[in-house]
Amino acid sequence: MTKFLIKLFIKNKDNLSDKNVRSAYASLAGITGIVVNFLLFALKLVVGLLSASVAIIADAFNNISDAGSSVVALIGFRLSAKHVDKEHPLGHGRMEYVTGFIVDMLIILVGFELLTSSFDKILNPVLPTVQTVTYIALGLSIAVKCWLYFFYNHIGKKINATALKSASKDSLSDCFATAVVLISAIVAKYFNLAIDGYAGLLVAGLIIYAGINSAKETIDLLLGTPPTKEFVDSVYEFVKNYPEIVGIHDVMVHDYGVGRQIMSFHAEIPSDFNVNIAHEIIDQVERDMHEQFGTIVTIHLDPIAVNDEEVNEMRAFAISCMNEIDESFTLHDFRMTKGDKYTNLIFDLVIPVDYKGDEETAARLVAQKIKEKNENCFAVIKAEHPFV
């Protein structure tokens, strides 16, 4: 069914770099979610009222909240596709994350509303009237929600849409929630036990849990998360295609929404290399990386001494001292200046984000170790954490 809908409604379905194609995928997912969830709401509401089941009614309102969430997500996709303007020179891509967070809040709100009504039902239990149509409605709902899970998940991964990935998780939790309601209906029918309120309580708990987990992921995106290790590794591998670049460091990736990433890093070039040619190479790398990764790339050129034996020897000495403090430390931008009495070793010390100590202490310990090993050396260290 998913492939059929995509083939039917989306032209050039494989051209995902086209914003119009991505928007078409988002519209298909949003409209499908609105229609399907509204129909499930109407069906469950009728069945719930006829059987006087608070669990089924709660599940029905969960579906109408999902329809509302689809509306919000659809609006978010439309807003995020807006062109750049004077107030937003980097585009509106993060509107997807904002609307995704709104969807998560709606899910949590519905969960708490259902929690209240379920407590009331526990305090005032009424045995629901269960008929064959109840089983059919709940069974159909589970099947449809399972399909929606795969549908949202497929399109969410295809266009890398946070809101749709959240919707897929919500659909999966809905499957479990409706299964709980179905079990409570069976117990009421064959065992004359009114566990309807408890089932509603469990449904509400599942909804709140799913909403909180999804909200956490969305908040992380809004705050800023590091790129995946696979992406960072691919950047390092790509730069190896340019032998003039000795190494890179200070890699930073800023996420302004899908298709709106900005990347920067420092590229190390031999200090005796022609600066004009080096600039041309850097410009070419920026263009090539934009084509390869679809990101805006800015590269800072760092000249380093690679053919000076004395500098290389002192760099190796500084690395050995640094490793005695902590083998997870790395350094870059190594320079050496000689004075009348002392040799200054100047470099940036990179400390992992999970290092337990603070940056200043780490820099001081490395400087002390260098001084201890060679009293004629003075270390000038700038400590920093990596951004990827």
DOLUM-866307 format. One record per residue: x, y, z of N, C-alpha, C, O, CB in turn; residue in three letters. Coordinates in steps of 0.02 Angstrom, whole numbers, plus 50000, padded with zeros to 5 digits. Atoms other than C-alpha are relative to their C-alpha. Glycine has a CB too. Layout:
N
XYZXYZXYZXYZXYZala/...
//
This chain:
388
500414993950000500005000050000500435006350000500295011149964499535000050061met/499564994249996501415012150045500315001649932500305007449910500564998850051thr/499684999050065502315009749879499485002249948499635006249904500354993649976lys/500534998250046500655011149787499825007450007499755011049957499374995750012phe/500174993049988500245027949869500565004649975500425009949946499875001250074leu/499444995950023501985034649834500015000449924500115005849896500674997050027ile/500015000150073501895029249652499435004149971499495007249919499964992849974lys/500604996750024500155036549634500035007650008499805011349964499394997450037leu/500054992949984500415053649713500665004049993500645010249994499755000850068phe/499374996350000502275057949699500374999049934500574993449917500454997750058ile/499615000250062503115062149535500745000650016500935003850065499785005749951lys/499274999949988505005059649522500164997950071500575001150105500285007049987asn/499955002249930504905049949686500704998650024500834998750084499594994050010lys/499315001649980506755045649684500455006150003501025005750025500304994949953asp/499604993950000507365063549664499925003750066499615009050069499805004749941asn/500094997449932507485067049851500375006650012500235010050061500224995050050leu/499654993649992508665081749826499555005949979499705011649996500645000149958ser/500484994950021507195091249749499535001750059499204997250085499594997749938asp/500414997949943506295101349885499264998649987498894997150034500105007350015lys/500715001250016504635099349793499824992750010499264991250032499865002149928asn/500125007249991504795080349797499964998550075499524994850097500574995849967val/500025001149928505195080649983499355002750030499064999550074500615003450033arg/500634997049976503705092150012499414995649982498934995050020499915007049971ser/500545004550021502605080049914499954993950045499414991650062500104997849927ala/499985005749953503155065550026499685002150067499284998450095500724997550011tyr/500264997649936502775075950181499255001149997498894999450044500355006550021ala/500724998850008501065080950115499624993549998499084992850028499865004149937ser/500325006650004500625062950073499944996950069499424994450088500394995349953leu/500015002949932501115057250249499505003750044499125000650082500705000250031ala/500444996049957500185071650333499274998949984498864997950030500175007249993gly/500715000850020498565070050234499764992950015499204992050039499915001549925ile/500185006949985498565051050251499874999250075499384996050095500554995149978thr/500095000449928498785052750440499365003350023499025000750067500595003150035gly/500614996449981497375065450453499384995849985498954994950027499965006849964ile/500595003850023496135054850353499924993650040499384992150065500054998549926val/500035006549966496565038050433499825000850074499394997250099500664996249992val/500124999149928496595044350612499295002850014498995001050065500525004750030asn/500674997449990494965054050592499484994449992499004994050030499855005749951phe/500465005650010494085038450525500024995250060499504992750082500174996349935leu/499945004449942494765028050669499675003250061499354999850101500734998550015leu/500334996449946494185041450792499244999249998498924997650048500195007449998phe/500735000550008492415041250723499754993050016499254992150050499795002049928ala/500205007049988492325022250725500034998250074499564995450101500454995349960leu/499915001849929492995020450903499535003950045499295001350095500725001150021lys/500454996049959491955034650971499304997150001498984996650054499995007349975leu/500675003150005490345026650909499984993650041499524992550080499814998649927val/499975006449964490855009550976500085001150074499764997750114500594995649973val/499894998649930491455016951140499385002650035499245000750092500565005050008gly/500624997449971489835026451170499474994650006499104994350055499745005849959leu/500495005449998488775011251126500154994950055499694992150085499984996549932leu/499815005049950489755000051244500155003050068500284999450116500614996249976ser/499864996449938490025013351379500694998250027500784997150087499484998450053ala/499325001849981491885009551379500455006249999500565009149946500284994549953ser/499564994249996493035023451440500664998649965500985003249938500125002050073val/499375001750033494545014051373499955000949925500415003649894500204992750017ala/500094999350072493845013651196499935007449982500205009749932499394996049975ile/500084992850012493315031951207500685003650006500845008149967499495003150050ile/499334997149991495055036351272500434998649939500795002949915500334997150064ala/499615001850059495825026951127499765003949939500175005649896499944992449986asp/500274996050055494665036351008500295007050000500505009649948499235000350004ala/499744993249996495235053251072500765000149989501045005249969499835003050067phe/499295000650018497025047251056500085000549925500565003649901500304993450026asn/499974999750074496675045050870499865007049974500185009249926499504995149970asn/500144993250023495925062350851500595004650016500725009449979499355002850032ile/499404996049985497465069550936500544998649949500925003049930500264998450072ser/499515001850053498525060050809499835003649935500285005849899500004992449988asp/500204996350059497505068050670500215007450006500465010449958499234999549989ala/499784993149988497835085050748500755000749994501015005749969499775002350070gly/499274999950005499675080750761500224999949927500715003249909500304993950037ser/499845000250071499695076750575499895006849968500275008949924499574994749964ser/500124993250025498945093950540500585004550017500835008249975499345002850028val/499444995849977500305102350644500644998349962501005002749941500114999250076val/499405002250036501665091950561499995002449928500505004549901500074992450002ala/500084997850069500985096250389500155007449994500485009649947499304998449974leu/499864992849999501025114750432500755001250008501045005649976499615003550056ile/499284999449988502805112550495500404998849937500885002449924500224995350053gly/499655001550062503375104850331499945005949951500425007749918499734993649969phe/500114994450046502595119150233500425006050021500725009449979499255001949997arg/499624994249976503415132350343500754998949991501115003649973499855001250074leu/499285001350006505125123850340500245000549928500835001549915500164993150028ser/499824999750071505085123850149500035007249974500235008349916499514996049958ala/499984993050022504945142950143500715002149982501204999750012499725004650055lys/499354997650022506355151850055500315004550053499975007150097499945003849933his/499654995749953507675161550151499745007249993499525009249939500764999849988val/500194992950002507255179550196500485003950044500955001150072499275001050024asp/499544995749964508085194350281500064998150073500604998450102499785007349994lys/500015001949929507565188550456500284993050012500504991550067499305000550028glu/499785007049993508045170350423500454998249941500244994549897499394995250004his/499555001250057509565169950307500214992749992500464990749939500615004150007pro/499835007050005509835151550346499394995649988499424989549995500364997750064leu/500605003850017508065146550300499574998650061499705001150116500194993549968gly/500495001549948506625139650403499984992550016499484990050042499305002349978his/499995007349992507165121350413499844997650070499554992250078500674997549980gly/500115002249931507085120650603499265000350021499084998050075500415004250047arg/500715000149984505205123750596499744992850005499264991550041499615003949946met/500185007149994505085104850572500094997750071499674994050098500414995649952glu/499865002149931505865102550743499515003350048499285000250095500735001850019tyr/500464996349956504755115950822499304996749998499014995450050499955007449978val/500665003150005503145108250754500024992850026499524990350052499765000149926thr/499935006749972503795091050800499935000150075499624995750105500674997049981gly/500064999349928503955097050979499285001550021499044999050072500465005750025phe/500714998749986502175103950973499594993649997499164992550039499725005249950ile/500345006550006501575086950915500124995850062499664992750089500254996249937val/499835003949939502485078751061499615002550060499374998650101500755000450014asp/500374997149944501665090851184499264998349996498944997150048500095007650000met/500705001950009499945087051111499894992850022499384991250053499785001049927leu/500055007149982500255068451133500004999350076499594995650104500584995949969ile/499955000449927500775070851316499375002850032499125000050081500625003950025ile/500604997049973499275082251349499414995349996499034994650044499845006549963leu/500545004950008498065069351280500094994350050499604991950079499974997349927val/499865005449952498905056151387499775001850070499474997750105500744998450000gly/500214997949933498615066251546499255000750006498964999250059500345006550018phe/500734999649999496805069551500499694993050007499204992150044499745003449935glu/500245006849995496535050951476500154997050069499774992850094500314995649945leu/499825002449933497415047651641499475002150050499274998150093500695002950021leu/500524997549954496135058451732499354996249993499054994150042499885007449987thr/500635003550011494625050251651500044992750021499544989850042499805000549926ser/499915007049981495345032951684499964999150076499674994350101500674997349974ser/500055000249927495555036551870499275000550023499064997050069500425005850031phe/500704999349983493745042051876499624993549988499184991650026499685005649959asp/500335006350016493225025751794500184994550049499784990150064500194997849929lys/499795004949949494225015651921499605001150064499394996350097500765000650014ile/500384998449940493345024652063499254998649992498914997050041500095007350019leu/500725001350014491635022451980499944995049943499744996849887499635006749982asn/499985005050054491765006051882499304998449973498814997850011500334993750025pro/500615002150034490415001551755500204994649950500674995649911499635006049965val/499845005450046490424985151659499795002049930499195003149918499664993450023leu/500194998050068490494989551473499614994649964499674988749979500635001849961pro/500385004650043489324981651346500424998449939500535002849896499305003049980thr/499555001950055490434972051226499614995949948499304990949964500604996050027val/500325003550054489764966751057500524998049947501104999849952499455004349968gln/499545002350052490524958650903500325005949964500915005749946499624995649950thr/499734994250036490724975650821500585003150039501015006350009499445005249989val/499454997449959491864980450967500654996749981501165000049971499854999050075thr/499405003750019493094966750923500235001949930500835002749917499884992450005tyr/499834998350070493024971050738500335006949997500845007849963499374999849956ile/499734993250001493324989550770500705000350029501145003550000499545004750039ala/499354999849967494784986750888500524996149959501104998349953499964997150071leu/499545003950041495574973150779500205003849937500795003849918499694993349980gly/499864996050059495424984250625500475005850017500925007449978499355002749969leu/499584994449979496204998750721500724997950010501195001449990499735003050065ser/499325002549989497704988250772500354998949933500935000849924500004993450040ile/499725001450066497984982650592500185006549963500725007149934499514995949957ala/499894993750035497825000350523500585003950032500995006849997499365004450001val/499474996449966498975007750656500694996749987501195000149983499865000350075lys/499385003550017500284994450620500245002249930500835003449919499904992350001cys/499824997750067500224999450437500255007250002500745008949968499404999449952trp/499784993149994500365017850485500715000550028501105004950008499535003950044leu/499325000149973501925013750586500514999049944500995002849939500074994450053tyr/499545001350055502785006250434499985005549947500505007249918499844993249967phe/500084994650049502095019950321500395006250021500795008949982499255001849992phe/499644994149974502745034350430500754998650003501165002949985499745001950069tyr/499305001749992504375025350464500365000049932500925002449926500074993150034asn/499715000350067504695022250278500125007049972500675008549948499554996049953his/499934993350027504375040250226500465004350044500845008450019499315003349992ile/499574996249955505205047550382500744998849988501135003549989499834998350072gly/499305001650014506835038450344500195002449930500755004749919500124992550006lys/499854998250070506705042250158500165007449994500625009249957499404998349955lys/499894992850005506605061150182500315002950064500375009050071499355003649985ile/499684998049937507435061650355499585005250037499825010750052500705002849986asn/500474995449969505915069650437499884998050073499624992650087499335000049962ala/500065001449928505935070650628499284999050021499124994450059500305005750040thr/500715000449981504055073550643499704993349980499304990450017499605005749968ala/500275006450022503665057850542500294994150038499954989250051500124999149925leu/499705005249959504885047350640499654999750068499544994350096500765001250010lys/500374999749937503995053250799499304996949991499064993250034499945007350025ser/500675002750014502305049050719500024992449994499544989050014499725003249936ala/499965007350008502905031450677500044996750069499734991550080500624998149957ser/499955002849932503385028350859499335000550037499134995950073500545003750040lys/500664999149969501715035350916499504994849974499104992250012499745007149987asp/500455005050029500805023650796500134993150029499674989250041500084999849923ser/499845006549970501745008750867499734999550071499474994350092500764998949999leu/500275000149932501275013651045499244999549999498944996650044500225006450039ser/500735000550008499475015450984499794992849989499264990750013499765004349942asp/500155007250011499524997250927499954996450066499484992650078500534996749955cys/500005003249935499974991651102499425002550043499104998650079500675001350036phe/500544997149960498715003551180499334997049981498934995150024499985007749991ala/500645002950023497274997151073499964992650017499424990050031499925001049925thr/499995007149981497814979151108499794999350073499444994650091500704997049989ala/500205000149929497634982951294499245001150007498914997750046500385005550040val/500724998749999495884989951263499624993849977499094992150005499835006149954val/500325006150025495434974351164500004994550054499504991050062500364997549936leu/499965005049946496024963151307499495001650055499164997150081500714999850030ile/500484998049948494964973251431499294998549978498864996750019500085007450017ser/500675001650027493444970851317499864992550006499304990550023499945002449927ala/500085007349996493724952051312499884997950073499454993750086500634996449972ile/500085001549929493904951351502499305001950024498984998350062500535003650043val/500674997749981492284961351522499464995349973498974993850007499875007149975ala/500505004250033491354950051401499964993150031499414990650044500154999349926lys/500005007049980491884933051465500124998950075500004993450100500534996349961tyr/499865000949929492374936151647499605004950044499665004750105500745000850014phe/500414995149964491174950351695500415004250050500185005750105499444996450037asn/499564995949959492624960551765500085006949968500235007549909500704996750010leu/499954993250026492634979451747500725002650010500865006150058499495004750036ala/499304997549997494494982751713500105005649949500675007349931500504994249986ile/499984994950051494054996151588500425006050021500835008549981499295002349985asp/499624994249975494775010251696500744998650003501155002949988499745002150068gly/499295001849996496395000951724500314999649930500885001549920500084993250037tyr/499765000250069496554997751537500125007149974500625008449941499514996249955ala/499924993050020496275016351506500625003150032500965007250001499385004050019gly/499414997549964497615020051637500644997849965501115001849957499994997650072leu/499425002650034498855008951547500095003349932500655004849911499944992449992leu/499984996650065498405016651379500295007050008500725009249970499295000349968val/499764993249987498695034051451500755000050016501125004349992499625003150059ala/499295000649984500375028451522500434998949939500965001949932500114994450050gly/499635001350062500935021751353500055006349957500575007749928499664994449961leu/500014993850040500425037951267500485005150029500875008249992499295002849997ile/499554995149967501335048951395500734998049991501155002249977499835000650074ile/499315002550007502895037951387500265001349929500825003749920500034992550015tyr/499804998950069502945038851197500115007449986500595009349952499484997149951ala/499944992850010502665057651200500635002950031500965007150001499405003550028gly/499404997449965504055060951327500644997949963501095002049955500014997550073ile/499415002450036505325050151233500095003949935500655005949918499944992549985asn/499964996350063504905058651069500195007350011500575010149973499334999549962ser/499844993049984504985075951149500735000850016501055005849997499565002550058ala/499284999749983506715072251218500435000149937500905004049932500194994050045lys/499625000250062507355067851045499945006649961500435009149933499764994249956glu/500114993750035506585083650971500375005850034500665010050000499255001649996thr/499634994949963507315094651108500754999549986501085004649979499874999450076ile/499295000950016509025087151075500175003149932500705006349925500184992549999asp/499894997150066508865092350892499995007650003500385011049969499484997549950leu/500054992749993508355110050942500625002850036500865008250018499365001950038leu/499404997849963509815111451065500634999349958501105003349964500074996150065leu/499415001350041511035104450938500324993450019500564992650075500505005650007gly/499695006549988511675086750923500594999149952500595002049897499494994249990thr/499445001050045513325080850850499804995749940499334991849945500584996650037pro/500145004350058513335072950677500184992850016500544991550064500385002449938pro/499855007149988513415054050666500734998649988501075002149950499564995649956thr/499315002050009515095045450676500134998249927500674999649900500184994050045lys/499935001950071514795038750500500105006249957500515006149910499394996049976glu/499934993950038514595056450434500695003150009501015005049961499455005050019phe/499344997149985516165062850521500554995949966501014998749937500115000450076val/499495004350032517175047750460500015001149924500555001149894499854992650015asp/500034999050073516565050850282500325006649981500615007249927499274999749976ser/499674993550014517165069050293500754999150000501095001549955499785005350053val/499275001149996518905063650348500244995949940500774997449912500184996350066tyr/499805004150058518965050450210499985004149936500415003249893499544993949994glu/500064996050060518405062950080500605004749992500865005549937499345004150002phe/499444995250003519775075450125500654996549981501104999749955500085003550068val/499395003750018521085061750101500114999849924500664998249902499954992850027lys/499934999850073520755063349914500425005949976500595006449917499325000449967asn/499614994150018521745079649919500674999550037500725001550095499625006650019tyr/499365001449967523575075149956500345006350027500775005850071500474996549952pro/499694993949976524045093349982499795001650072500145005250108499825005949955glu/500254998849932523015093450143500284994750047500144988850039499215000150002ile/499665004649955524035085650283499514997050051499574991250068500575003550037val/500495002349951522585084350406499475005450012499545011049988500354998150067gly/500524995249983521015092750471499844999550075499944994350106499364998949957ile/500215000049930520385097750643499485005450010499305009149964500615001250048his/500524995249983519085108450731499404999549953499145004549930500285007149998asp/500585001050043517695100750628499375001950038499274999650094499964992649975val/500644997949970516005108850665499454999249949499535000849890500045007450026met/500585000750044514305104650592499395003050034499205001050089499874992449983val/500594996749973512805115950621499394997749961499394997849899500075007849997his/500605002750031511075108950586499435005250004499195006850058499784993450033asp/500564995350003509755121450528499394996949967498995000449935500205006449963tyr/500555003650031508535108250471500254995849943500804996749919499465004949976gly/499805004650053508555094750339500195004149937499815008449915499424995149983val/499774996550060509565100750189500315006850015500485010549969499445000949953gly/499724993649980510225115650289500564999050050500515001450107499465004650028arg/499435001149956511875110050364500585004649979500705005749919500224992649999gln/499414995850012513385121450380500594996750036500564995250096499895007450025ile/499425003549972515095113550407500625004549992500705007949942500114993149966met/499364996550004516775121350446500544995850032500414991850077499955007050034ser/499435003449968518505114750488500645003549979500655007549932500014992449982phe/499344997450016520345119150485500374994749960500404988849978500405001950065his/499615004650043521395111350346500745001850007500945007649997499775000449925ala/499294998849991523255109350378500374999149933500334993949900500294995150054glu/499614999850062524375113950230500725001350018500865005350062499725005549951ile/499304998649985526285113250230500165007549994499955010849947500464996049952pro/499874992849996526935130550276500425002549941500415008449925500355001750065ser/499594997950056528145130750128499634999349933499934999949880500654996049998asp/500415000950061526705127750003499805007049974499705011650014499374995750015phe/500204993750030526255141749882499305001950024498834998050015500024999649923asn/500624998249968524865151349970499435000949949498854999449964500095006450040val/500524999150051523925155549808499724993449976499124992649968500285004049941asn/500235006750021523875137449753499614996750056499104993450045500604995649979ile/500355002949942523375132149929499295002850005498824999150019500395001550066ala/500664996949998521925144549923499544997049946498954995949959500055007649991his/500395003050054521345137349756499774992950019499214990950005500414999849935glu/500175006849979521405119749828499435000150052498964996250048500624996450030ile/500524999549948520375124949980499335001849969498814998949987500205005450052ile/500624998150034519075133249867499704994049964499094992949965500135005749950asp/500245005950036518965117349763499704994850047499194991850032500584996949959gln/500265004849950518735106449918499325002350024498874998250032500504999450060val/500644997449977517325117749977499454998649949498904996649967500045007650013glu/500495001450053516435116049809499844992649995499264990649989500255002649933arg/500105007250006516705097349800499604997150058499184992750049500684996549996asp/500365002549942516085094449977499275002250000498834998550024500355002350065met/500704997850006514535104749946499614995549953499034993849966499965007349975his/500325004650048514155093649797499914993050030499404989850018500414999649935glu/500015006749972514555077649892499524999350059499134994550063500694998050023gln/500385000649938513715081250059499385004650004498985004050050500455001550058phe/500574995449999512465094950016500035005050056499515007650077499364996150005gly/499924995349945513165106150152500395006249976500775005849928500374996750059thr/499594994150011513855123850151500644999250040500624998350100499615006650020ile/499365001649968515705121750189500455006150000500545009449949500354994149964val/499504994749993516945134550254500634997050031500614993850084499745006050044thr/499385003149978518765129450273500525005450016500645009949977500284995149946ile/499474995549979520105138750369500684996749986500784990950004499945001950077his/499345002850017521885136250307500495001050057500595006650080500275003249935leu/499504999849947523185131950439500684997849971500764991949955499794995550060asp/499325002150022525025132250382500384996750057500414999450111500405006149973pro/499615003549948526065119650478500674997749971500724996249911499614994050029ile/499345002350022527895114750470500014992449999499944989250051500565002750047ala/499985007350006528015096950405500694997549978500844991649983499474997749950val/499355002050025529785097050333500575002350044501165001750026500105002649930asn/499494997849953530695104150483500114994550051499674993150092499785006750035asp/499865005849956531525089750577499965001950074499724998050115500694997149984glu/500004997949929531735099650738499285001050025499124999050081500405006550009glu/500704998949981529885104750741499654993250007499274992250055499645004449947val/500315006649996529355086850705500224996250062499824992850094500174995949937asn/499745003349940530465080550845499675002750063499504998950108500775000850004glu/500314996949941529745092950970499254998550003498974998050057500135007550000met/500705001950001527975088950914499924992950029499474991750069499715000349928arg/500035006949974528295070450948500135000050075499824996250112500524995649963ala/499864999549929529035075251117499385002450039499214999750091500605004850013phe/500604997349967527475085451163499454994750002499094994150052499745006349963ala/500515005350002526345070951109500144994650052499684992150085499964996849930ile/499825005149950527305058651218499855002450071499614998550112500744998049993ser/500154997149933527135070251369499245000150011499004998550065500295007150006cys/500734999649996525285072751332499714993150013499254992450054499725002949935met/500265006949991524985053851320500134997250069499764992950093500304995449948asn/499875002249931525765051351491499465002550048499334999450099500705002450023glu/500554997349958524375062251563499364996349984499014993950029499925007649988ile/500615003550021522955054551461500074998249926500165002749884499375004350014asp/499915002250069523055044151302499425002249954499475001649893500074992549997glu/500564997750041521365051051244500105007149975499725009449932499364999550040ser/499874993250022522105068551224500324999949930500684995249913500475003650050phe/499674999050065522615074651051500195007449995499965011550035499544997949939thr/499804993050009523435090550989500015001849926500064997549882500685001350032leu/499944997550068523475101350833500265007250002500345010050056499324999649961his/499744993250005524115118250772500655000850039500745005750076499485005150024asp/499374999849962525845114350842500485004949967500605004649907500324993050004phe/499494995250024527105128550826500565000450052500474998650110499685007049988arg/499434999649955528815131650901500365006649987500515008449931500494994049990met/499614993850006529705148050937500594999650049500514997250106499565006350015thr/499405000349958531465149651007500175006850028500165011949993500604997349960lys/499774993949967532015162651134500724999250021501054994450002499565001750060gly/499315000449977533675166251217500114994250048500634990850045500195006550034asp/499935005249950533365154051359499534994149989499704988450002499905002950069lys/500525005250004531765144451321499754999149929499775003549886499425001750047tyr/500355001650062530915135851177499264999550015499064995450056500284993449967thr/500725000149989529055139251171499664994949954499744995149893499705007049989asn/500405004850038527945124851118499275002250004498975002150058500094992650027leu/500684997150002526265131951064499544995249962499684993449905500015007149966ile/500465004550034524805120551025499315000050033499235002450089500284992949998phe/500685000949973522945116951050499934992950025500094988149989499465001649945asp/500105006549969522545102551167499254998249996498835001850022500255000050074leu/500695002250008520955092951123499834994850053500154989650058499884997149929val/500205004349944520065085051273499324997049985498865000749969499995004050066ile/500665003150012518635072351252499465003050045499615005050101500044992450010pro/500554997049961516935078551311499844996150063499564998850111499375000649957val/500155004049941516805064151434500584999950050500574996150099499844992949980asp/499444999649953518465068651520499745002950066499385007950066500575004449970tyr/500274998249934518125070451706500285006650027499955010150064500134994550050lys/499704993949975519315084751739499815006049958499455005349908500754999450001gly/500164993950039519195102851678500585001549953501124998749959499885006050047asp/499524998550053520125110251530500645003250027501195001450007499685004749949glu/499414996549974521265121751629500484995350037501094995850030499775005650048glu/499585004849963521865107651742500374995549952500974994149962499574995850048thr/499695004450049522205096351593500595003549966501125000649957499494997749948ala/499474996250033523215109951505500605001150047501175000650026499735006949976ala/499464998949951524205113551665500414993650011501024993950017499715002450067arg/499665006449988524615095051691500474998349941501034996049951499504994450010leu/499585001350059525265093251512500595004749999501165002649985499595000749935val/499464995149998526285109251528500524998150052501124998850041499735007150013ala/499545002149947527035103051692500424994049979501014993649994499624998450064gln/499655005950023527485086451613500545001849949501094999049951499514994949970lys/499504997850050528365095151468500595003450036501175002150019499685004949950ile/499484996549963529325106251589500424995050040501034995850046499705005250047lys/499655005149961529775091051695500484996049956501034994349977499494995350033glu/499595004050047530445081651543500565004149968501105001549953499564997049946lys/499504995650031531365096651470499935007050031499465010650013499935000249922asn/500074993749963531675111651582500105006149956499965011749977500505000150057glu/499904994450046532125122351431499395001349956499405005849914500614998749957asn/500614999250039530395120551358499445003250041499355001650100499774993249972cys/500574996849968528905131351400499394999049955499395001049897500135007650015phe/500595001650040527185125651342499465005450006499285007450061499714993250022ala/500574995350004525845138051287499424996149970499404994849910500185006549958val/500525004750022524265127551278499315003150004499135006450053500034993650043ile/500714998250000522485131351229499604993650000499624989849952499825004649939lys/500395006249994521325117451289499295001149973499005006449983499974997650074ala/500674999550029519685113951199499694993149995500034988049999500025003449930glu/500375006250012518345100751173499834999549926499745004649893499364999750043his/500215000850070517925093351002499265001449993498885000950041500154992949974pro/500704998450013516265098150921499644994549962499044995049949499965006549961phe/500315005750035515955081650832500214993650034500004988250013500194999949925val/
//
